[in-house]
Amino acid sequence: MFAKAALLMVLLCAASAATAADLADRLRDDSELSQFYSLLESNAIANSTLSLRSCTIFVPTNEAFQRYKSKTAHVLYHITTAAYSQQNLPNTISSDMDGNPPLYITKNSNGDIFVNNARIIPSLTVETNSGGKRQVMHIIDEVLEPLTAKSGDSDPISNPDALKFLQQAEQLNLDNFNVRTYRNQVTLAKKESVFKSPGTHTFLLPVDEGFKLSARSSLVDAKVIDGHMIPNTVIFTAAAQHDDPKTSAAFEDLLKVTVSFFKQKNGKMYVKSNTIVGDSKHREGVVLAEIVKANIPVRNGVVHLIHRPLMIIDTTVTQFLQKNFGCNSFKFMNENSENGALRKFYEVIMDNGGAVLDDINNLSEVTILAPSNEAWNSSKINNLLADRKKLRQILNMHIIKDRLNVEKIRQKNANLIAQVPTVNNNTFLYFNVRGEGSDAVITVEGGGVNATVIQADVAQTNGYVHIIDHVLGVPYTTVLGKLESDPMMSDTYKMGEFSHFNDQLNNTQRLFTYFVPRDKGWQKTELDYPSAHKKLFMPDFSYHSKSILERHLAIADRVYTMKDLVQYSQESGSVILPTFRDSLKIRVEEENGHLHDEYASHEWTGYVITWNHKKINVYRPDVECTNGIIHVIDYPILEEKDVVVSGGSYLTESTICITLANLIMITVAKLLN
């Protein structure tokens, strides 16, 4: 009997060993996991867990170890003594490390599963179940890094919450960042309870370098502290949804602040606060901060160290560009200023002599459309940098003498595309807003360039900065590309598409001057000639639509700006432009008036085209393209006698002439025969 019991015990131990060997063998035999296996072999507790207990192991790849910057990897922080498949991973898991610091499980919008900041590679998960011991191995793309104390510290810190983190930050491994100033303000405001709140939260802590401006710390009050916490949500940067606003703890009836994360193309992570509803102490607008040390796990959530406090608006537009180089960390300003989000914009201003910055500084209210670093990566722009006069004009095109935030743009955009004057004489920008809330897309057109606002409402004491994705005034698209992308010209684009008139407009070997009726201009023809207007946009009448568009397009070995056309008109009384089928005779003059909306703060000298004794206002002159120029006009070059409606069809005047000519030729031919 004793022998049988002994044999049974041996078999059970053998089965247990076989289970452990299965996972251990997989680790040992997989060359891509060798570095973690080496750590596992040298840790007795980890070996024992793998041999004797159910567990989940998160195993970083060798590539993940190559990117890992810390000297020590903590193998027990990658193990928990419960088996979790991907489907049943809880939101929080206690690790096997001393103090059992938690691991946080989150998902991104694509459904990817993350443990802290590491993504689980779903196809590589291994599960075993033998001898009553279930074990799961998840392969991850990043080494898990716990919060640890500095070496040699006599008072060990084990699994602190955010308050203990804040109070004992000097004893922790934080890459020499300090949070003393912010901690003092938390104490003065008696807001310690925020940081010891049970649950899982995201805490954003400004480092001392962000308080170099002497008065800034005094602006950190209880509401600002609330604005640095995202309650009941843990956000690690790898899993963070780009520009997805989260409600901060400062969200109530009289003050509403959201916080969101976003990543630049250079890999740098930023966080921004957006004070949607402000009060006398907390102004509305966006404040950006670079994350200088991310993804620090604590017992009640995650901490990110940021380079400056959120919500506080205490710099002018000039200071924002000059001191921050576009939100760069003060600490690394001298050696790493090349990482600033708006570094190239600032450099171009200074290379042009810096006078533009002086002009901005002298404006009591100003809005800047600041191209991102990537926006300057164009050979056309590089060629332009040497032409200081032209460059100055382009830089001025990005400056508006007013506070213009998204809400104001939206109000202007309610019934028409918002038109806004720049500091350039007679140069306007055209804003368009599509969508609502966080889904809104804001575009701006200037000098022929359509740019998208990628970060709006960065608030300063004297105005706003909007970051855009293209440099205005330096065209990068053809006439066709401009028609296709500009919401004001969509009707002309559609008409040209079904008539195949647009096919030629991508040709970069030709130069076009195109008088494009804006959509509201075509809508006016519906009132004047309702039957004809309907047919203009019907594919069955594409030949006639094409004939009308041909009248609007001049093709020559050069382009004609409005100033050119005014000059020629003054010299000769009129201008004859070569069009596709014939020619276009017009006269162009400058007239004082208010063609643009009431937003204009001064008299605007507008251009007016006279054609067949009919005056047509030029709504947007000189929209430059890579193969020509577009003049947006208020009405088509069309009049009632051009359209003949009979029996459900119509013919343009040019079509009638061609038809008559053909009939005459046929008659003559018959007589000759």
ABEGO torsion letter per residue (X at the ends): XAAAAAAAAAAAAAAAAAAAAAAAAAAAABAAAAAAAAAAAABAAAAAAAAABBBBBBBBBAAAAAABABABBBAAAABBBBBBBAAABBABBBBABBGGBBBBBBBBAAGBBBBEABBBBAAABBBBBBGGBBBBBBBBABBBBBBBBBBGBABBBBGBBAAAAAAAAAABBAGGBBAAAAAAAAAAAGAAAAAABBEBBBBBBBBAAAAABAAAAAABBAAAAAAABBBGBBBBAAABBBGBBBBBABBBAABBBBBBBBBBAAGBBBBBBBBABBBAABBBEBBBBBBABBGBBBAAEBBBBBABBBGBBABBAAAAAAAAGGGBBAAAAAAAAAABAAAAAAAAAAAAGGAAAAAAAABABBBBBBBBAAAABBAAAAAAAABAAAAAAAAAAABBBBBBBAAAAAAAAAABBBBBBBABBGBBBBBBBBEBEAABBBBBBBGGBBBBBABBGBBBAAEBBBBBABBBGBBABBAAAAAAABAAAAAAAAAAAAAGAAAAAABAABBBBBBBBBAAAAAAAAAABAAAAAAAABAAAAAAAAAAAAAABBBBABBBBAAAAAAAAAAAGBBBBBBAABBBBBBBBBBBEBABBAABABBBBBBBBBBGGBBBBBABBGBBBAAEBBBBBABBBBBAAABBBBGGBBBBAAAAAAAAAAAAAAAAAAAAX
